[in-house]
Amino acid sequence: MASSLLQELIANRFAKLAGLNISGTIPLQQDLVNEALAELVQSWSAPKQGQSSDGSVTRMLELVRKLEVRAEQGVIHVDFEIGV
């Protein structure tokens, strides 16, 4: 149920949440970042036969207003702002 609601919001570019602004910081351990980067690089390989993208990730990325990465005391922080 929540998944279909999220899909609807993404498909409509979050129009029902107009004016929403989200800011936050995500503290990430270095090994987690490296793992995520490895998966990202792997996903850039040629698409598998029969796979297709619905474009939801692209639509979500269009809403990112700020994305900064910083490291403090061995922890990488991702600062972000998302707005509709």
C-alpha positions as CSV (number, residue, x, y, z in Angstrom):
1,M,0.0,0.0,0.0
2,A,2.7,2.5,1.0
3,S,4.7,1.5,-2.0
4,S,1.9,2.3,-4.4
5,L,1.4,5.7,-2.7
6,L,5.1,6.5,-3.1
7,Q,5.0,5.4,-6.7
8,E,2.0,7.7,-7.3
9,L,3.8,10.6,-5.6
10,I,6.9,10.0,-7.7
11,A,5.0,9.7,-11.0
12,N,3.3,13.0,-10.3
13,R,6.6,14.7,-9.3
14,F,5.2,15.1,-5.7
15,A,2.6,17.6,-6.9
16,K,0.4,16.8,-3.8
17,L,3.3,17.9,-1.6
18,A,3.9,21.3,-3.3
19,G,5.9,23.6,-1.1
20,L,7.5,20.8,0.9
21,N,11.2,21.3,1.7
22,I,13.4,18.7,3.4
23,S,16.9,19.2,4.7
24,G,19.0,16.7,6.5
25,T,22.4,15.2,7.2
26,I,23.2,11.5,6.8
27,P,26.3,10.3,8.7
28,L,27.8,7.4,6.7
29,Q,30.7,5.1,7.5
30,Q,33.4,4.9,4.8
31,D,32.8,1.2,4.2
32,L,29.1,1.8,3.5
33,V,30.0,4.5,1.0
34,N,32.5,2.2,-0.8
35,E,29.9,-0.6,-0.9
36,A,27.3,1.8,-2.4
37,L,29.7,3.1,-4.9
38,A,30.6,-0.4,-6.0
39,E,26.9,-1.3,-6.5
40,L,26.4,2.0,-8.4
41,V,29.3,1.2,-10.7
42,Q,28.0,-2.3,-11.2
43,S,24.5,-1.0,-12.1
44,W,26.1,1.1,-14.9
45,S,26.9,-2.0,-16.8
46,A,24.8,-2.9,-19.8
47,P,21.1,-3.5,-18.9
48,K,20.1,-7.1,-18.6
49,Q,17.8,-8.5,-21.3
50,G,14.2,-7.7,-20.5
51,Q,15.0,-5.0,-17.9
52,S,13.7,-1.5,-18.2
53,S,13.6,1.6,-16.0
54,D,10.4,3.4,-15.1
55,G,12.3,6.7,-14.7
56,S,11.3,7.2,-11.0
57,V,14.9,7.7,-9.9
58,T,15.4,10.3,-12.5
59,R,12.3,12.1,-11.4
60,M,13.4,12.0,-7.8
61,L,16.9,13.3,-8.6
62,E,15.3,16.3,-10.3
63,L,14.0,17.4,-6.9
64,V,17.5,17.6,-5.3
65,R,18.5,21.2,-4.7
66,K,21.7,20.6,-2.8
67,L,23.9,17.6,-2.3
68,E,27.2,17.9,-0.5
69,V,29.5,15.2,0.9
70,R,32.0,15.9,3.8
71,A,34.1,13.8,6.1
72,E,34.7,14.4,9.8
73,Q,36.6,12.1,12.1
74,G,36.4,9.1,9.8
75,V,32.7,9.5,9.1
76,I,31.4,10.8,5.7
77,H,28.3,13.1,5.9
78,V,25.9,13.7,3.0
79,D,24.1,17.0,3.4
80,F,21.1,17.4,1.2
81,E,18.1,19.5,0.4
82,I,15.1,18.2,-1.5
83,G,12.2,20.5,-2.6
84,V,9.0,20.1,-4.5
